[in-house]
Amino acid sequence: ANEGNNLFGIRTYDKNVPHMLIEGQTKWKGWGVRKFNTKCQSVEFFVKILNNHPAYSEFRDVRTRMLVLGQELDSKALVKTLKAYSTTKNYAERVNHIIDIIRKQEQKVGEIEIRLDNESKR
């Protein structure tokens, strides 16, 4: 992620595209982890993948349905459609667990009362 600015482990199957080999691999074996100039470029590329690659048509269908029905996008439901993204069997479950942890932390931050020095003197 840091060396290649690749936040999503995006692969390339084109040896001519800037890439890195995975740890322990010394020769090109048909794919590498794509390198980006910036982390923002990797996010932009990932968005293009989600919006265009056939493997993510269910993601696009569910997202469109939510938008057409005027619903808030449900990240936990959308993650469940990313079946082709990871070979880890419980990938969606793991990501949704992380989402739950982050949401709990956000709630805690939202509950913290912030006082400025001038307010505390009143």
C-alpha positions as CSV (number, residue, x, y, z in Angstrom):
1,A,0.0,0.0,0.0
2,N,2.7,2.5,0.9
3,E,5.4,1.5,-1.6
4,G,3.1,1.3,-4.5
5,N,0.5,3.7,-3.4
6,N,-2.0,0.9,-4.0
7,L,-4.6,0.9,-1.3
8,F,-6.6,-2.0,-2.8
9,G,-4.1,-4.5,-3.9
10,I,-5.0,-3.9,-7.5
11,R,-3.2,-6.3,-9.8
12,T,-1.9,-5.9,-13.3
13,Y,-1.5,-8.7,-15.8
14,D,0.5,-6.4,-18.1
15,K,4.2,-6.6,-17.5
16,N,4.7,-3.2,-19.0
17,V,2.5,-1.5,-16.4
18,P,4.4,-0.2,-13.4
19,H,4.1,-3.0,-10.8
20,M,5.7,-4.7,-7.8
21,L,6.0,-8.4,-7.2
22,I,4.6,-9.8,-4.1
23,E,6.9,-10.6,-1.2
24,G,9.0,-13.7,-1.9
25,Q,8.4,-13.6,-5.6
26,T,11.4,-12.7,-7.8
27,K,10.1,-13.4,-11.3
28,W,7.1,-12.3,-13.2
29,K,4.5,-15.0,-12.9
30,G,1.8,-13.5,-15.0
31,W,0.7,-10.7,-12.7
32,G,2.0,-8.1,-10.3
33,V,0.6,-5.5,-7.8
34,R,0.1,-2.3,-9.7
35,K,2.1,0.8,-8.7
36,F,0.5,4.3,-8.7
37,N,2.1,7.7,-8.4
38,T,-0.3,8.6,-5.6
39,K,-2.8,6.9,-3.3
40,C,-5.5,9.1,-4.8
41,Q,-4.7,7.5,-8.2
42,S,-5.3,4.1,-6.8
43,V,-8.7,5.2,-5.3
44,E,-9.6,6.7,-8.7
45,F,-8.7,3.5,-10.5
46,F,-10.6,1.4,-8.0
47,V,-13.7,3.5,-8.6
48,K,-13.3,2.9,-12.3
49,I,-13.1,-0.9,-11.7
50,L,-16.3,-0.8,-9.6
51,N,-18.1,1.2,-12.2
52,N,-17.0,-0.8,-15.2
53,H,-15.7,-4.3,-14.6
54,P,-18.3,-7.0,-15.2
55,A,-17.5,-8.7,-11.9
56,Y,-19.1,-5.8,-10.1
57,S,-22.4,-5.6,-12.0
58,E,-24.3,-6.7,-8.9
59,F,-22.7,-3.9,-6.9
60,R,-23.8,-1.4,-9.6
61,D,-27.3,-2.9,-9.7
62,V,-27.8,-2.7,-5.9
63,R,-26.4,0.8,-5.8
64,T,-28.7,2.0,-8.6
65,R,-31.7,0.4,-6.9
66,M,-30.9,2.2,-3.6
67,L,-30.5,5.5,-5.5
68,V,-33.7,5.1,-7.5
69,L,-35.7,4.3,-4.4
70,G,-34.2,7.4,-2.7
71,Q,-32.5,5.3,-0.1
72,E,-29.2,6.1,1.6
73,L,-26.4,4.0,0.2
74,D,-25.9,1.1,2.6
75,S,-22.2,0.3,2.6
76,K,-22.7,-3.0,4.5
77,A,-25.2,-4.2,1.8
78,L,-22.9,-3.0,-1.0
79,V,-19.9,-4.8,0.4
80,K,-21.8,-8.1,0.2
81,T,-21.9,-7.7,-3.6
82,L,-18.1,-7.6,-3.9
83,K,-17.7,-11.3,-4.1
84,A,-15.1,-11.2,-6.9
85,Y,-12.9,-8.7,-4.9
86,S,-11.3,-11.1,-2.5
87,T,-10.6,-14.8,-2.3
88,T,-11.2,-14.7,1.4
89,K,-14.5,-16.5,2.1
90,N,-15.7,-14.2,4.8
91,Y,-14.5,-11.0,3.2
92,A,-17.8,-9.2,3.4
93,E,-18.3,-10.2,7.0
94,R,-14.8,-9.0,8.0
95,V,-15.3,-5.6,6.2
96,N,-18.7,-5.2,7.8
97,H,-17.1,-5.9,11.2
98,I,-14.6,-3.1,10.5
99,I,-17.4,-0.8,9.5
100,D,-19.2,-1.5,12.8
101,I,-16.0,-0.7,14.7
102,I,-15.5,2.6,12.8
103,R,-19.2,3.6,13.3
104,K,-18.9,2.9,17.1
105,Q,-15.8,5.1,17.2
106,E,-17.6,7.9,15.3
107,Q,-20.5,7.7,17.8
108,K,-18.0,8.1,20.7
109,V,-16.4,11.1,19.0
110,G,-19.8,12.6,18.4
111,E,-20.7,12.3,22.1
112,I,-17.6,14.1,23.3
113,E,-18.5,17.6,24.6
114,I,-16.0,20.1,23.4
115,R,-15.6,23.3,25.5
116,L,-13.5,26.3,24.6
117,D,-11.7,28.1,27.4
118,N,-14.1,31.1,27.1
119,E,-17.2,28.9,27.4
120,S,-15.9,27.1,30.5
121,K,-15.4,30.5,32.3
122,R,-19.1,31.4,31.9
